[in-house]
Amino acid sequence: ATGDRVPALVIGSGYGGAVTALRLTQAGIPVTMVEMGQNWNAPGSDGKVFCNMIKPDGRSFWFRSKTDMPTDYFSGGSIDKAIPSDAGVLASEHFANMRVYQGRGVGGGSLVNGGMAVTPQQSYFQEILPSVDAGQMYSTYFPRANQMLGVNSVDQSWWSSAACYQFARVGKKTAEASGYKTEFIPNVYDFNYMKQEQANTAPRSALAQEVIFGNNYGKKSLDKTYLAAAAATGKLSISTLHTVTKVAPAATGGGYTVQMTQNDVNGNVVAQKTVTADRVFFAAGSVGTSKLLVSMKAQGALPNLPSAVGAGWGNNGNVMVARANQGWDPTGTLQSAIPTLGINNWADPNGPVFAEIAPFPSGIETWVSLYLAITKNPNRGTFTFDQSSGASVLNWQSGWTQPSIDAAKRVFDTINKKQGTIYRTDLFGVYKTWGDDFCYHPLGGCVLGQATDNYGRLPGYPGLYVIDGSLIPGSTGVNPFVTITALAERNIENIIANDLH
Ligand code: FAD
């Protein structure tokens, strides 16, 4: 409530925030978590907490009157549908030339993501974050993150005949027959539960076209792992539908005043609140944290933040593409929404590519193979504060995704040539091959060792920390949440040991 003074306030409940909440509460420090999205635990009128991808409703998108699907066209027409504009679970935030998809709710991105839990190659981690002791990361913090997140692997003998992974078997066969290596990717979706879905002995979730608007069953999202453990300490309180708008040094008594707006699910303002916190942890995600810090610096609330705040943003080299398989290679009418495989061509000196073999769960046979390619794109965007609109904006130029397209094109041109197949040009627009104007993996904007010290402390402002994906300089070569979690584990351990004892 307004006027409260709290020891630790965490902005955002995604990976960085959840790790922070657990480790602080375990150290005996009460945590006040502020999350702009909903607590997704109450069923709607259909008895389900989340809607699926085929019948999106007000629970799908964060305040949009029309869906904004990543693959938003099919066979010459837009497939986006009118929906009620509510506090839905998936945000597609539009900047010039770049739409950024993010989770909204208790658990952040873990509510909407594909659950792929990938530890990056140590050599690449060392390349992107040379100031971090990689030996310690790989012996201590990556294993800790994987264990806490509940990562598991698919039973490959089950997988090799499960109807719901026909699409992945086609993706594997066509890649390997074209000279590329594929590998199984661990996940936080419970594969034993999925076996029951396939056998029709449990309610379907991954097999019922559920993922980007949430999974009703099966997925170990953060509310079931880190945040549940933090809540069990009795020291965690979470304010949902509260958006932090300002952080500034408190006038008296030290610490920081934090201003926030409380909304209802329809977007109406319920209250404005101000609390004071001894310590504030920015865990609003790469976009959320960068936007807040850039505007606090420009508007004079935190004027002495380093100039590196807002810089070093990247899309993890994301680009999407789809192929049309041969008529004898159907990808299946039943597709698990949870991916299991990646094409690993990262070692290619001409252009590293790690491509997720993604599902396209439409319920009908489409012969489509869809891929989310992660590439090594050197371009970096910058967040700046636009005085005229009063908003933080991302500067990303339209040509900047081209290096990602070039790298992915080498791989998929080769597969198409060897298989005698073609690209699907009808999924990202009309005659548009590349899904190059959006990303799932925003990273950077407050880079470790540049905008912060080597553990996320904001220089000049004791008690302010950054602890989410904004610390990672634009790329991690694989799907990012394991890296974000492991880095947060490392940083919070150092912060507790040195600043809180
Ligand atoms: P987030 O998880 O984004 O959490 C930030 C939280 O802060 C959000 O809950 C947000 O609502 C809240 N917030 C923001 N601003 C404010 C504010 N001002 N006040 C209060 N609260 C605020 N990664 C993988 O590793 N594997 C995958 O398979 C994968 N699939 C993905 C699929 C999709 C569709 C998407 C969108 C992402 C996917 N990702 C995947 C990416 C992954 O989810 C993100 O990298 C990760 O969630 C980022 O963690 P974070 O802690 O930085 O921030």
Boltz pocket constraint, residues with backbone or C-beta under 6 A from the ligand:
constraints:
  - pocket:
      binder: B
      contacts: [[A, 11], [A, 12], [A, 13], [A, 14], [A, 15], [A, 16], [A, 17], [A, 34], [A, 35], [A, 36], [A, 37], [A, 101], [A, 102], [A, 103], [A, 104], [A, 105], [A, 106], [A, 107], [A, 108], [A, 109], [A, 110], [A, 112], [A, 113], [A, 114], [A, 115], [A, 116], [A, 117], [A, 118], [A, 212], [A, 242], [A, 243], [A, 244], [A, 245], [A, 283], [A, 284], [A, 285], [A, 286], [A, 288], [A, 289], [A, 292], [A, 439], [A, 440], [A, 441], [A, 442], [A, 467], [A, 468], [A, 469], [A, 470], [A, 478], [A, 479], [A, 480], [A, 481], [A, 482], [A, 484]]
      max_distance: 6.0
